[in-house]
Amino acid sequence: MDVQKVIDELKRKYPGKNIILNPPDAPTEIVCEIEPGSINPDKSVAIAILDSNVKHYHRIAKVTYEVLRGNLELTKGGKTYYLSPGQKLVIEPGEYHLAKGKETWVKVTSEPAWTGEDHIPVEEGTKFE
């Protein structure tokens, strides 16, 4: 992933928004908080640009992934889905999921809003901001 190019584009498209690199030292996912939970605890919206994220689940949040650019391989509940721009997939609370792409832009909507406490990695020792 061309991290600096992605960050520059996010800053142009969404000025003043918080940008998070996961993991910070060698990001495979860059998240731009468009509507963070601090504004509305019932719902958050972010743009995630990803090559991959860590297999995880959410205890209470229902999360919708909508592909904006590129193609996404999304595995949830042991089944793999292949999504193109304009396609969406809903992930229910408790469903393990993992996303893979190649600098794929995804709109991620979480209801209620995303929190680090509700983002549970499956792999041991993985941390999220």
Backbone as XML, in Angstrom:
<?xml version="1.0"?>
<chain id="A" units="angstrom">
  <residue number="1" name="MET">
    <atom name="N" x="0.849" y="-1.173" z="0.000"/>
    <atom name="CA" x="0.000" y="0.000" z="0.000"/>
    <atom name="C" x="0.896" y="1.238" z="0.000"/>
  </residue>
  <residue number="2" name="ASP">
    <atom name="N" x="0.544" y="2.206" z="-0.812"/>
    <atom name="CA" x="1.268" y="3.470" z="-0.836"/>
    <atom name="C" x="0.655" y="4.369" z="0.249"/>
  </residue>
  <residue number="3" name="VAL">
    <atom name="N" x="1.169" y="4.230" z="1.459"/>
    <atom name="CA" x="0.590" y="4.866" z="2.640"/>
    <atom name="C" x="0.507" y="6.382" z="2.497"/>
  </residue>
  <residue number="4" name="GLN">
    <atom name="N" x="1.588" y="7.023" z="2.061"/>
    <atom name="CA" x="1.581" y="8.488" z="1.964"/>
    <atom name="C" x="0.575" y="8.971" z="0.929"/>
  </residue>
  <residue number="5" name="LYS">
    <atom name="N" x="0.474" y="8.267" z="-0.200"/>
    <atom name="CA" x="-0.498" y="8.641" z="-1.236"/>
    <atom name="C" x="-1.922" y="8.556" z="-0.691"/>
  </residue>
  <residue number="6" name="VAL">
    <atom name="N" x="-2.216" y="7.483" z="0.045"/>
    <atom name="CA" x="-3.552" y="7.305" z="0.627"/>
    <atom name="C" x="-3.846" y="8.405" z="1.644"/>
  </residue>
  <residue number="7" name="ILE">
    <atom name="N" x="-2.889" y="8.687" z="2.512"/>
    <atom name="CA" x="-3.084" y="9.731" z="3.528"/>
    <atom name="C" x="-3.321" y="11.080" z="2.860"/>
  </residue>
  <residue number="8" name="ASP">
    <atom name="N" x="-2.529" y="11.396" z="1.837"/>
    <atom name="CA" x="-2.700" y="12.676" z="1.135"/>
    <atom name="C" x="-4.090" y="12.774" z="0.513"/>
  </residue>
  <residue number="9" name="GLU">
    <atom name="N" x="-4.571" y="11.696" z="-0.110"/>
    <atom name="CA" x="-5.901" y="11.716" z="-0.722"/>
    <atom name="C" x="-6.997" y="11.861" z="0.334"/>
  </residue>
  <residue number="10" name="LEU">
    <atom name="N" x="-6.853" y="11.148" z="1.449"/>
    <atom name="CA" x="-7.836" y="11.276" z="2.526"/>
    <atom name="C" x="-7.882" y="12.702" z="3.069"/>
  </residue>
  <residue number="11" name="LYS">
    <atom name="N" x="-6.722" y="13.315" z="3.249"/>
    <atom name="CA" x="-6.672" y="14.685" z="3.759"/>
    <atom name="C" x="-7.332" y="15.666" z="2.794"/>
  </residue>
  <residue number="12" name="ARG">
    <atom name="N" x="-7.194" y="15.417" z="1.486"/>
    <atom name="CA" x="-7.846" y="16.281" z="0.492"/>
    <atom name="C" x="-9.361" y="16.084" z="0.501"/>
  </residue>
  <residue number="13" name="LYS">
    <atom name="N" x="-9.793" y="14.815" z="0.554"/>
    <atom name="CA" x="-11.226" y="14.513" z="0.478"/>
    <atom name="C" x="-11.958" y="14.804" z="1.782"/>
  </residue>
  <residue number="14" name="TYR">
    <atom name="N" x="-11.283" y="14.606" z="2.903"/>
    <atom name="CA" x="-11.914" y="14.731" z="4.221"/>
    <atom name="C" x="-11.044" y="15.588" z="5.134"/>
  </residue>
  <residue number="15" name="PRO">
    <atom name="N" x="-10.910" y="16.876" z="4.824"/>
    <atom name="CA" x="-10.018" y="17.732" z="5.622"/>
    <atom name="C" x="-10.439" y="17.791" z="7.087"/>
  </residue>
  <residue number="16" name="GLY">
    <atom name="N" x="-9.428" y="17.715" z="7.941"/>
    <atom name="CA" x="-9.660" y="17.843" z="9.370"/>
    <atom name="C" x="-10.124" y="16.570" z="10.065"/>
  </residue>
  <residue number="17" name="LYS">
    <atom name="N" x="-10.319" y="15.498" z="9.319"/>
    <atom name="CA" x="-10.791" y="14.245" z="9.923"/>
    <atom name="C" x="-9.617" y="13.444" z="10.467"/>
  </residue>
  <residue number="18" name="ASN">
    <atom name="N" x="-9.875" y="12.666" z="11.513"/>
    <atom name="CA" x="-8.859" y="11.844" z="12.157"/>
    <atom name="C" x="-8.505" y="10.652" z="11.271"/>
  </residue>
  <residue number="19" name="ILE">
    <atom name="N" x="-7.211" y="10.414" z="11.074"/>
    <atom name="CA" x="-6.719" y="9.289" z="10.270"/>
    <atom name="C" x="-5.913" y="8.372" z="11.181"/>
  </residue>
  <residue number="20" name="ILE">
    <atom name="N" x="-6.236" y="7.065" z="11.130"/>
    <atom name="CA" x="-5.604" y="6.074" z="11.999"/>
    <atom name="C" x="-4.914" y="5.022" z="11.137"/>
  </residue>
  <residue number="21" name="LEU">
    <atom name="N" x="-3.667" y="4.705" z="11.478"/>
    <atom name="CA" x="-2.913" y="3.669" z="10.776"/>
    <atom name="C" x="-2.907" y="2.399" z="11.617"/>
  </residue>
  <residue number="22" name="ASN">
    <atom name="N" x="-3.336" y="1.283" z="11.017"/>
    <atom name="CA" x="-3.359" y="-0.014" z="11.713"/>
    <atom name="C" x="-2.558" y="-1.040" z="10.930"/>
  </residue>
  <residue number="23" name="PRO">
    <atom name="N" x="-1.536" y="-1.632" z="11.523"/>
    <atom name="CA" x="-0.822" y="-1.180" z="12.717"/>
    <atom name="C" x="-0.013" y="0.074" z="12.395"/>
  </residue>
  <residue number="24" name="PRO">
    <atom name="N" x="0.332" y="0.854" z="13.403"/>
    <atom name="CA" x="0.979" y="2.151" z="13.169"/>
    <atom name="C" x="2.309" y="2.079" z="12.418"/>
  </residue>
  <residue number="25" name="ASP">
    <atom name="N" x="3.108" y="1.032" z="12.654"/>
    <atom name="CA" x="4.448" y="0.979" z="12.073"/>
    <atom name="C" x="4.469" y="0.463" z="10.633"/>
  </residue>
  <residue number="26" name="ALA">
    <atom name="N" x="3.532" y="-0.366" z="10.231"/>
    <atom name="CA" x="3.480" y="-0.914" z="8.867"/>
    <atom name="C" x="2.020" y="-1.162" z="8.515"/>
  </residue>
  <residue number="27" name="PRO">
    <atom name="N" x="1.267" y="-0.095" z="8.235"/>
    <atom name="CA" x="-0.189" y="-0.224" z="8.081"/>
    <atom name="C" x="-0.628" y="-1.112" z="6.915"/>
  </residue>
  <residue number="28" name="THR">
    <atom name="N" x="-1.596" y="-1.956" z="7.223"/>
    <atom name="CA" x="-2.302" y="-2.729" z="6.196"/>
    <atom name="C" x="-3.741" y="-2.228" z="6.100"/>
  </residue>
  <residue number="29" name="GLU">
    <atom name="N" x="-4.072" y="-1.273" z="6.980"/>
    <atom name="CA" x="-5.388" y="-0.650" z="6.986"/>
    <atom name="C" x="-5.223" y="0.796" z="7.463"/>
  </residue>
  <residue number="30" name="ILE">
    <atom name="N" x="-5.844" y="1.726" z="6.722"/>
    <atom name="CA" x="-5.850" y="3.130" z="7.104"/>
    <atom name="C" x="-7.311" y="3.529" z="7.249"/>
  </residue>
  <residue number="31" name="VAL">
    <atom name="N" x="-7.661" y="4.096" z="8.399"/>
    <atom name="CA" x="-9.053" y="4.440" z="8.687"/>
    <atom name="C" x="-9.173" y="5.953" z="8.851"/>
  </residue>
  <residue number="32" name="CYS">
    <atom name="N" x="-10.161" y="6.519" z="8.163"/>
    <atom name="CA" x="-10.471" y="7.942" z="8.294"/>
    <atom name="C" x="-11.861" y="8.049" z="8.916"/>
  </residue>
  <residue number="33" name="GLU">
    <atom name="N" x="-11.920" y="8.624" z="10.113"/>
    <atom name="CA" x="-13.191" y="8.755" z="10.822"/>
    <atom name="C" x="-13.999" y="9.921" z="10.246"/>
  </residue>
  <residue number="34" name="ILE">
    <atom name="N" x="-15.054" y="9.600" z="9.516"/>
    <atom name="CA" x="-15.903" y="10.616" z="8.894"/>
    <atom name="C" x="-16.921" y="11.141" z="9.903"/>
  </residue>
  <residue number="35" name="GLU">
    <atom name="N" x="-17.617" y="10.226" z="10.560"/>
    <atom name="CA" x="-18.581" y="10.568" z="11.612"/>
    <atom name="C" x="-18.231" y="9.714" z="12.826"/>
  </residue>
  <residue number="36" name="PRO">
    <atom name="N" x="-17.322" y="10.179" z="13.671"/>
    <atom name="CA" x="-16.891" y="9.364" z="14.807"/>
    <atom name="C" x="-17.974" y="9.219" z="15.866"/>
  </residue>
  <residue number="37" name="GLY">
    <atom name="N" x="-17.837" y="8.183" z="16.665"/>
    <atom name="CA" x="-18.775" y="7.921" z="17.744"/>
    <atom name="C" x="-18.837" y="9.029" z="18.774"/>
  </residue>
  <residue number="38" name="SER">
    <atom name="N" x="-17.803" y="9.854" z="18.854"/>
    <atom name="CA" x="-17.825" y="10.964" z="19.804"/>
    <atom name="C" x="-18.884" y="12.001" z="19.427"/>
  </residue>
  <residue number="39" name="ILE">
    <atom name="N" x="-19.288" y="12.021" z="18.156"/>
    <atom name="CA" x="-20.337" y="12.939" z="17.700"/>
    <atom name="C" x="-21.708" y="12.313" z="17.908"/>
  </residue>
  <residue number="40" name="ASN">
    <atom name="N" x="-21.834" y="11.024" z="17.590"/>
    <atom name="CA" x="-23.109" y="10.316" z="17.718"/>
    <atom name="C" x="-22.837" y="8.885" z="18.174"/>
  </residue>
  <residue number="41" name="PRO">
    <atom name="N" x="-23.088" y="8.552" z="19.440"/>
    <atom name="CA" x="-22.799" y="7.208" z="19.935"/>
    <atom name="C" x="-23.677" y="6.119" z="19.312"/>
  </residue>
  <residue number="42" name="ASP">
    <atom name="N" x="-24.742" y="6.501" z="18.601"/>
    <atom name="CA" x="-25.624" y="5.508" z="17.979"/>
    <atom name="C" x="-25.106" y="5.002" z="16.645"/>
  </residue>
  <residue number="43" name="LYS">
    <atom name="N" x="-24.193" y="5.761" z="16.018"/>
    <atom name="CA" x="-23.736" y="5.376" z="14.682"/>
    <atom name="C" x="-22.420" y="6.077" z="14.372"/>
  </residue>
  <residue number="44" name="SER">
    <atom name="N" x="-21.490" y="5.347" z="13.747"/>
    <atom name="CA" x="-20.257" y="5.960" z="13.267"/>
    <atom name="C" x="-20.043" y="5.535" z="11.815"/>
  </residue>
  <residue number="45" name="VAL">
    <atom name="N" x="-19.336" y="6.406" z="11.085"/>
    <atom name="CA" x="-19.005" y="6.133" z="9.686"/>
    <atom name="C" x="-17.524" y="6.422" z="9.498"/>
  </residue>
  <residue number="46" name="ALA">
    <atom name="N" x="-16.844" y="5.497" z="8.829"/>
    <atom name="CA" x="-15.424" y="5.673" z="8.532"/>
    <atom name="C" x="-15.160" y="5.187" z="7.113"/>
  </residue>
  <residue number="47" name="ILE">
    <atom name="N" x="-14.077" y="5.688" z="6.547"/>
    <atom name="CA" x="-13.577" y="5.165" z="5.283"/>
    <atom name="C" x="-12.324" y="4.378" z="5.641"/>
  </residue>
  <residue number="48" name="ALA">
    <atom name="N" x="-12.316" y="3.098" z="5.287"/>
    <atom name="CA" x="-11.152" y="2.245" z="5.531"/>
    <atom name="C" x="-10.516" y="1.916" z="4.191"/>
  </residue>
  <residue number="49" name="ILE">
    <atom name="N" x="-9.224" y="2.146" z="4.093"/>
    <atom name="CA" x="-8.475" y="1.736" z="2.913"/>
    <atom name="C" x="-7.628" y="0.571" z="3.380"/>
  </residue>
  <residue number="50" name="LEU">
    <atom name="N" x="-7.834" y="-0.585" z="2.749"/>
    <atom name="CA" x="-7.171" y="-1.745" z="3.320"/>
    <atom name="C" x="-6.589" y="-2.686" z="2.297"/>
  </residue>
  <residue number="51" name="ASP">
    <atom name="N" x="-5.525" y="-3.304" z="2.762"/>
    <atom name="CA" x="-4.966" y="-4.482" z="2.119"/>
    <atom name="C" x="-5.466" y="-5.688" z="2.911"/>
  </residue>
  <residue number="52" name="SER">
    <atom name="N" x="-5.484" y="-5.533" z="4.230"/>
    <atom name="CA" x="-6.055" y="-6.583" z="5.081"/>
    <atom name="C" x="-6.286" y="-6.004" z="6.470"/>
  </residue>
  <residue number="53" name="ASN">
    <atom name="N" x="-7.201" y="-6.644" z="7.204"/>
    <atom name="CA" x="-7.350" y="-6.313" z="8.612"/>
    <atom name="C" x="-7.270" y="-7.615" z="9.396"/>
  </residue>
  <residue number="54" name="VAL">
    <atom name="N" x="-7.262" y="-7.528" z="10.679"/>
    <atom name="CA" x="-7.126" y="-8.691" z="11.544"/>
    <atom name="C" x="-8.506" y="-9.318" z="11.756"/>
  </residue>
  <residue number="55" name="LYS">
    <atom name="N" x="-8.563" y="-10.638" z="11.744"/>
    <atom name="CA" x="-9.825" y="-11.324" z="12.024"/>
    <atom name="C" x="-10.319" y="-10.886" z="13.401"/>
  </residue>
  <residue number="56" name="HIS">
    <atom name="N" x="-11.593" y="-10.467" z="13.445"/>
    <atom name="CA" x="-12.143" y="-9.930" z="14.680"/>
    <atom name="C" x="-13.664" y="-10.055" z="14.669"/>
  </residue>
  <residue number="57" name="TYR">
    <atom name="N" x="-14.253" y="-9.622" z="15.776"/>
    <atom name="CA" x="-15.710" y="-9.544" z="15.863"/>
    <atom name="C" x="-16.075" y="-8.374" z="16.763"/>
  </residue>
  <residue number="58" name="HIS">
    <atom name="N" x="-17.363" y="-8.058" z="16.771"/>
    <atom name="CA" x="-17.890" y="-6.995" z="17.631"/>
    <atom name="C" x="-18.966" y="-7.605" z="18.525"/>
  </residue>
  <residue number="59" name="ARG">
    <atom name="N" x="-18.927" y="-7.269" z="19.799"/>
    <atom name="CA" x="-19.922" y="-7.812" z="20.733"/>
    <atom name="C" x="-21.311" y="-7.243" z="20.475"/>
  </residue>
  <residue number="60" name="ILE">
    <atom name="N" x="-21.392" y="-5.918" z="20.238"/>
    <atom name="CA" x="-22.717" y="-5.298" z="20.145"/>
    <atom name="C" x="-22.989" y="-4.589" z="18.814"/>
  </residue>
  <residue number="61" name="ALA">
    <atom name="N" x="-21.968" y="-4.219" z="18.091"/>
    <atom name="CA" x="-22.176" y="-3.418" z="16.877"/>
    <atom name="C" x="-22.540" y="-4.277" z="15.666"/>
  </residue>
  <residue number="62" name="LYS">
    <atom name="N" x="-23.474" y="-3.745" z="14.882"/>
    <atom name="CA" x="-23.754" y="-4.267" z="13.546"/>
    <atom name="C" x="-22.968" y="-3.375" z="12.601"/>
  </residue>
  <residue number="63" name="VAL">
    <atom name="N" x="-22.159" y="-3.980" z="11.734"/>
    <atom name="CA" x="-21.259" y="-3.230" z="10.867"/>
    <atom name="C" x="-21.603" y="-3.519" z="9.409"/>
  </residue>
  <residue number="64" name="THR">
    <atom name="N" x="-21.672" y="-2.459" z="8.602"/>
    <atom name="CA" x="-21.910" y="-2.609" z="7.175"/>
    <atom name="C" x="-20.673" y="-2.157" z="6.421"/>
  </residue>
  <residue number="65" name="TYR">
    <atom name="N" x="-20.157" y="-3.031" z="5.548"/>
    <atom name="CA" x="-19.046" y="-2.699" z="4.660"/>
    <atom name="C" x="-19.634" y="-2.412" z="3.283"/>
  </residue>
  <residue number="66" name="GLU">
    <atom name="N" x="-19.302" y="-1.253" z="2.708"/>
    <atom name="CA" x="-19.717" y="-0.904" z="1.355"/>
    <atom name="C" x="-18.466" y="-0.537" z="0.552"/>
  </residue>
  <residue number="67" name="VAL">
    <atom name="N" x="-18.204" y="-1.276" z="-0.509"/>
    <atom name="CA" x="-17.004" y="-1.037" z="-1.307"/>
    <atom name="C" x="-17.191" y="0.230" z="-2.144"/>
  </residue>
  <residue number="68" name="LEU">
    <atom name="N" x="-16.228" y="1.145" z="-2.027"/>
    <atom name="CA" x="-16.235" y="2.378" z="-2.802"/>
    <atom name="C" x="-15.297" y="2.305" z="-4.004"/>
  </residue>
  <residue number="69" name="ARG">
    <atom name="N" x="-14.159" y="1.637" z="-3.819"/>
    <atom name="CA" x="-13.145" y="1.541" z="-4.873"/>
    <atom name="C" x="-12.362" y="0.254" z="-4.689"/>
  </residue>
  <residue number="70" name="GLY">
    <atom name="N" x="-12.143" y="-0.487" z="-5.767"/>
    <atom name="CA" x="-11.387" y="-1.729" z="-5.697"/>
    <atom name="C" x="-12.310" y="-2.904" z="-5.430"/>
  </residue>
  <residue number="71" name="ASN">
    <atom name="N" x="-11.710" y="-4.021" z="-5.102"/>
    <atom name="CA" x="-12.456" y="-5.244" z="-4.819"/>
    <atom name="C" x="-12.099" y="-5.732" z="-3.428"/>
  </residue>
  <residue number="72" name="LEU">
    <atom name="N" x="-13.084" y="-6.312" z="-2.767"/>
    <atom name="CA" x="-12.915" y="-6.745" z="-1.380"/>
    <atom name="C" x="-13.266" y="-8.215" z="-1.252"/>
  </residue>
  <residue number="73" name="GLU">
    <atom name="N" x="-12.399" y="-8.938" z="-0.577"/>
    <atom name="CA" x="-12.674" y="-10.320" z="-0.185"/>
    <atom name="C" x="-13.009" y="-10.268" z="1.294"/>
  </residue>
  <residue number="74" name="LEU">
    <atom name="N" x="-14.242" y="-10.566" z="1.634"/>
    <atom name="CA" x="-14.700" y="-10.460" z="3.012"/>
    <atom name="C" x="-15.186" y="-11.821" z="3.483"/>
  </residue>
  <residue number="75" name="THR">
    <atom name="N" x="-14.531" y="-12.338" z="4.499"/>
    <atom name="CA" x="-14.916" y="-13.620" z="5.064"/>
    <atom name="C" x="-15.642" y="-13.355" z="6.371"/>
  </residue>
  <residue number="76" name="LYS">
    <atom name="N" x="-16.826" y="-13.923" z="6.492"/>
    <atom name="CA" x="-17.587" y="-13.816" z="7.746"/>
    <atom name="C" x="-18.304" y="-15.135" z="7.957"/>
  </residue>
  <residue number="77" name="GLY">
    <atom name="N" x="-18.314" y="-15.572" z="9.198"/>
    <atom name="CA" x="-18.988" y="-16.815" z="9.536"/>
    <atom name="C" x="-18.521" y="-18.001" z="8.713"/>
  </residue>
  <residue number="78" name="GLY">
    <atom name="N" x="-17.240" y="-17.996" z="8.322"/>
    <atom name="CA" x="-16.687" y="-19.112" z="7.575"/>
    <atom name="C" x="-16.986" y="-19.094" z="6.082"/>
  </residue>
  <residue number="79" name="LYS">
    <atom name="N" x="-17.720" y="-18.099" z="5.592"/>
    <atom name="CA" x="-18.041" y="-17.999" z="4.172"/>
    <atom name="C" x="-17.359" y="-16.756" z="3.597"/>
  </residue>
  <residue number="80" name="THR">
    <atom name="N" x="-16.818" y="-16.883" z="2.379"/>
    <atom name="CA" x="-16.123" y="-15.769" z="1.744"/>
    <atom name="C" x="-17.003" y="-15.134" z="0.679"/>
  </residue>
  <residue number="81" name="TYR">
    <atom name="N" x="-17.031" y="-13.803" z="0.700"/>
    <atom name="CA" x="-17.798" y="-13.005" z="-0.260"/>
    <atom name="C" x="-16.822" y="-12.126" z="-1.029"/>
  </residue>
  <residue number="82" name="TYR">
    <atom name="N" x="-17.104" y="-11.904" z="-2.303"/>
    <atom name="CA" x="-16.277" y="-11.049" z="-3.145"/>
    <atom name="C" x="-17.131" y="-9.854" z="-3.561"/>
  </residue>
  <residue number="83" name="LEU">
    <atom name="N" x="-16.734" y="-8.664" z="-3.109"/>
    <atom name="CA" x="-17.527" y="-7.465" z="-3.330"/>
    <atom name="C" x="-16.808" y="-6.496" z="-4.258"/>
  </residue>
  <residue number="84" name="SER">
    <atom name="N" x="-17.584" y="-5.845" z="-5.115"/>
    <atom name="CA" x="-17.109" y="-4.829" z="-6.046"/>
    <atom name="C" x="-17.708" y="-3.485" z="-5.645"/>
  </residue>
  <residue number="85" name="PRO">
    <atom name="N" x="-17.246" y="-2.390" z="-6.259"/>
    <atom name="CA" x="-17.785" y="-1.076" z="-5.918"/>
    <atom name="C" x="-19.316" y="-1.045" z="-5.993"/>
  </residue>
  <residue number="86" name="GLY">
    <atom name="N" x="-19.907" y="-0.469" z="-4.926"/>
    <atom name="CA" x="-21.362" y="-0.361" z="-4.830"/>
    <atom name="C" x="-22.006" y="-1.503" z="-4.063"/>
  </residue>
  <residue number="87" name="GLN">
    <atom name="N" x="-21.279" y="-2.582" z="-3.841"/>
    <atom name="CA" x="-21.849" y="-3.718" z="-3.116"/>
    <atom name="C" x="-21.598" y="-3.568" z="-1.619"/>
  </residue>
  <residue number="88" name="LYS">
    <atom name="N" x="-22.560" y="-4.091" z="-0.823"/>
    <atom name="CA" x="-22.512" y="-3.999" z="0.638"/>
    <atom name="C" x="-22.670" y="-5.382" z="1.251"/>
  </residue>
  <residue number="89" name="LEU">
    <atom name="N" x="-22.178" y="-5.501" z="2.475"/>
    <atom name="CA" x="-22.397" y="-6.712" z="3.256"/>
    <atom name="C" x="-22.525" y="-6.301" z="4.717"/>
  </residue>
  <residue number="90" name="VAL">
    <atom name="N" x="-23.532" y="-6.842" z="5.398"/>
    <atom name="CA" x="-23.780" y="-6.547" z="6.806"/>
    <atom name="C" x="-23.164" y="-7.643" z="7.660"/>
  </residue>
  <residue number="91" name="ILE">
    <atom name="N" x="-22.487" y="-7.231" z="8.714"/>
    <atom name="CA" x="-21.871" y="-8.142" z="9.675"/>
    <atom name="C" x="-22.596" y="-7.951" z="10.996"/>
  </residue>
  <residue number="92" name="GLU">
    <atom name="N" x="-23.208" y="-9.008" z="11.462"/>
    <atom name="CA" x="-23.988" y="-8.957" z="12.700"/>
    <atom name="C" x="-23.062" y="-9.076" z="13.916"/>
  </residue>
  <residue number="93" name="PRO">
    <atom name="N" x="-23.502" y="-8.606" z="15.083"/>
    <atom name="CA" x="-22.697" y="-8.765" z="16.297"/>
    <atom name="C" x="-22.327" y="-10.235" z="16.499"/>
  </residue>
  <residue number="94" name="GLY">
    <atom name="N" x="-21.085" y="-10.465" z="16.909"/>
    <atom name="CA" x="-20.614" y="-11.814" z="17.183"/>
    <atom name="C" x="-20.089" y="-12.571" z="15.970"/>
  </residue>
  <residue number="95" name="GLU">
    <atom name="N" x="-20.265" y="-12.033" z="14.748"/>
    <atom name="CA" x="-19.758" y="-12.719" z="13.552"/>
    <atom name="C" x="-18.278" y="-12.391" z="13.358"/>
  </residue>
  <residue number="96" name="TYR">
    <atom name="N" x="-17.455" y="-13.437" z="13.377"/>
    <atom name="CA" x="-16.038" y="-13.248" z="13.075"/>
    <atom name="C" x="-15.922" y="-12.830" z="11.618"/>
  </residue>
  <residue number="97" name="HIS">
    <atom name="N" x="-15.047" y="-11.855" z="11.355"/>
    <atom name="CA" x="-14.866" y="-11.427" z="9.977"/>
    <atom name="C" x="-13.434" y="-10.948" z="9.736"/>
  </residue>
  <residue number="98" name="LEU">
    <atom name="N" x="-13.063" y="-11.003" z="8.454"/>
    <atom name="CA" x="-11.734" y="-10.635" z="7.996"/>
    <atom name="C" x="-11.878" y="-10.083" z="6.592"/>
  </residue>
  <residue number="99" name="ALA">
    <atom name="N" x="-11.262" y="-8.933" z="6.314"/>
    <atom name="CA" x="-11.353" y="-8.306" z="5.000"/>
    <atom name="C" x="-9.972" y="-8.228" z="4.364"/>
  </residue>
  <residue number="100" name="LYS">
    <atom name="N" x="-9.952" y="-8.460" z="3.038"/>
    <atom name="CA" x="-8.709" y="-8.359" z="2.267"/>
    <atom name="C" x="-9.001" y="-7.613" z="0.981"/>
  </residue>
  <residue number="101" name="GLY">
    <atom name="N" x="-8.057" y="-6.788" z="0.579"/>
    <atom name="CA" x="-8.166" y="-6.062" z="-0.671"/>
    <atom name="C" x="-6.790" y="-5.657" z="-1.139"/>
  </residue>
  <residue number="102" name="LYS">
    <atom name="N" x="-6.762" y="-4.720" z="-2.063"/>
    <atom name="CA" x="-5.497" y="-4.150" z="-2.523"/>
    <atom name="C" x="-5.733" y="-2.658" z="-2.646"/>
  </residue>
  <residue number="103" name="GLU">
    <atom name="N" x="-5.439" y="-1.955" z="-1.553"/>
    <atom name="CA" x="-5.740" y="-0.533" z="-1.447"/>
    <atom name="C" x="-7.223" y="-0.296" z="-1.766"/>
  </residue>
  <residue number="104" name="THR">
    <atom name="N" x="-8.065" y="-1.144" z="-1.186"/>
    <atom name="CA" x="-9.507" y="-1.093" z="-1.400"/>
    <atom name="C" x="-10.137" y="-0.084" z="-0.453"/>
  </residue>
  <residue number="105" name="TRP">
    <atom name="N" x="-10.999" y="0.790" z="-0.998"/>
    <atom name="CA" x="-11.691" y="1.807" z="-0.213"/>
    <atom name="C" x="-13.059" y="1.275" z="0.176"/>
  </residue>
  <residue number="106" name="VAL">
    <atom name="N" x="-13.332" y="1.276" z="1.478"/>
    <atom name="CA" x="-14.582" y="0.720" z="1.999"/>
    <atom name="C" x="-15.201" y="1.717" z="2.978"/>
  </residue>
  <residue number="107" name="LYS">
    <atom name="N" x="-16.490" y="1.978" z="2.792"/>
    <atom name="CA" x="-17.241" y="2.772" z="3.769"/>
    <atom name="C" x="-17.729" y="1.801" z="4.835"/>
  </residue>
  <residue number="108" name="VAL">
    <atom name="N" x="-17.373" y="2.075" z="6.077"/>
    <atom name="CA" x="-17.729" y="1.200" z="7.185"/>
    <atom name="C" x="-18.682" y="1.965" z="8.117"/>
  </residue>
  <residue number="109" name="THR">
    <atom name="N" x="-19.900" y="1.453" z="8.231"/>
    <atom name="CA" x="-20.901" y="2.058" z="9.108"/>
    <atom name="C" x="-21.147" y="1.115" z="10.268"/>
  </residue>
  <residue number="110" name="SER">
    <atom name="N" x="-21.065" y="1.635" z="11.467"/>
    <atom name="CA" x="-21.226" y="0.822" z="12.674"/>
    <atom name="C" x="-22.388" y="1.368" z="13.502"/>
  </residue>
  <residue number="111" name="GLU">
    <atom name="N" x="-23.294" y="0.461" z="13.910"/>
    <atom name="CA" x="-24.442" y="0.828" z="14.747"/>
    <atom name="C" x="-24.528" y="-0.136" z="15.917"/>
  </residue>
  <residue number="112" name="PRO">
    <atom name="N" x="-24.341" y="0.308" z="17.165"/>
    <atom name="CA" x="-23.942" y="1.650" z="17.579"/>
    <atom name="C" x="-22.521" y="1.959" z="17.102"/>
  </residue>
  <residue number="113" name="ALA">
    <atom name="N" x="-22.051" y="3.149" z="17.437"/>
    <atom name="CA" x="-20.748" y="3.619" z="16.978"/>
    <atom name="C" x="-19.625" y="2.669" z="17.387"/>
  </residue>
  <residue number="114" name="TRP">
    <atom name="N" x="-18.596" y="2.598" z="16.524"/>
    <atom name="CA" x="-17.427" y="1.766" z="16.770"/>
    <atom name="C" x="-16.708" y="2.251" z="18.020"/>
  </residue>
  <residue number="115" name="THR">
    <atom name="N" x="-16.271" y="1.280" z="18.833"/>
    <atom name="CA" x="-15.395" y="1.562" z="19.972"/>
    <atom name="C" x="-14.318" y="0.491" z="20.021"/>
  </residue>
  <residue number="116" name="GLY">
    <atom name="N" x="-13.180" y="0.845" z="20.546"/>
    <atom name="CA" x="-12.100" y="-0.128" z="20.705"/>
    <atom name="C" x="-12.482" y="-1.277" z="21.613"/>
  </residue>
  <residue number="117" name="GLU">
    <atom name="N" x="-13.337" y="-1.012" z="22.605"/>
    <atom name="CA" x="-13.764" y="-2.050" z="23.535"/>
    <atom name="C" x="-14.653" y="-3.097" z="22.858"/>
  </residue>
  <residue number="118" name="ASP">
    <atom name="N" x="-15.333" y="-2.701" z="21.779"/>
    <atom name="CA" x="-16.244" y="-3.612" z="21.076"/>
    <atom name="C" x="-15.559" y="-4.313" z="19.908"/>
  </residue>
  <residue number="119" name="HIS">
    <atom name="N" x="-14.309" y="-3.999" z="19.639"/>
    <atom name="CA" x="-13.539" y="-4.571" z="18.530"/>
    <atom name="C" x="-12.623" y="-5.649" z="19.110"/>
  </residue>
  <residue number="120" name="ILE">
    <atom name="N" x="-13.013" y="-6.906" z="18.963"/>
    <atom name="CA" x="-12.314" y="-8.011" z="19.633"/>
    <atom name="C" x="-11.506" y="-8.814" z="18.616"/>
  </residue>
  <residue number="121" name="PRO">
    <atom name="N" x="-10.170" y="-8.666" z="18.610"/>
    <atom name="CA" x="-9.347" y="-9.448" z="17.690"/>
    <atom name="C" x="-9.363" y="-10.928" z="18.085"/>
  </residue>
  <residue number="122" name="VAL">
    <atom name="N" x="-9.284" y="-11.783" z="17.080"/>
    <atom name="CA" x="-9.257" y="-13.217" z="17.330"/>
    <atom name="C" x="-7.833" y="-13.657" z="17.661"/>
  </residue>
  <residue number="123" name="GLU">
    <atom name="N" x="-6.831" y="-13.080" z="16.979"/>
    <atom name="CA" x="-5.446" y="-13.438" z="17.232"/>
    <atom name="C" x="-4.994" y="-12.885" z="18.576"/>
  </residue>
  <residue number="124" name="GLU">
    <atom name="N" x="-4.172" y="-13.643" z="19.262"/>
    <atom name="CA" x="-3.632" y="-13.214" z="20.551"/>
    <atom name="C" x="-2.691" y="-12.036" z="20.373"/>
  </residue>
  <residue number="125" name="GLY">
    <atom name="N" x="-2.726" y="-11.098" z="21.303"/>
    <atom name="CA" x="-1.762" y="-10.025" z="21.344"/>
    <atom name="C" x="-1.987" y="-8.887" z="20.360"/>
  </residue>
  <residue number="126" name="THR">
    <atom name="N" x="-3.092" y="-8.894" z="19.639"/>
    <atom name="CA" x="-3.353" y="-7.834" z="18.674"/>
    <atom name="C" x="-4.051" y="-6.678" z="19.366"/>
  </residue>
  <residue number="127" name="LYS">
    <atom name="N" x="-3.606" y="-5.459" z="19.081"/>
    <atom name="CA" x="-4.224" y="-4.277" z="19.702"/>
    <atom name="C" x="-4.753" y="-3.360" z="18.627"/>
  </residue>
  <residue number="128" name="PHE">
    <atom name="N" x="-5.805" y="-2.648" z="18.957"/>
    <atom name="CA" x="-6.386" y="-1.645" z="18.064"/>
    <atom name="C" x="-6.475" y="-0.342" z="18.811"/>
  </residue>
  <residue number="129" name="GLU">
    <atom name="N" x="-6.389" y="0.753" z="18.070"/>
    <atom name="CA" x="-6.489" y="2.079" z="18.655"/>
    <atom name="C" x="-7.928" y="2.407" z="18.953"/>
  </residue>
</chain>
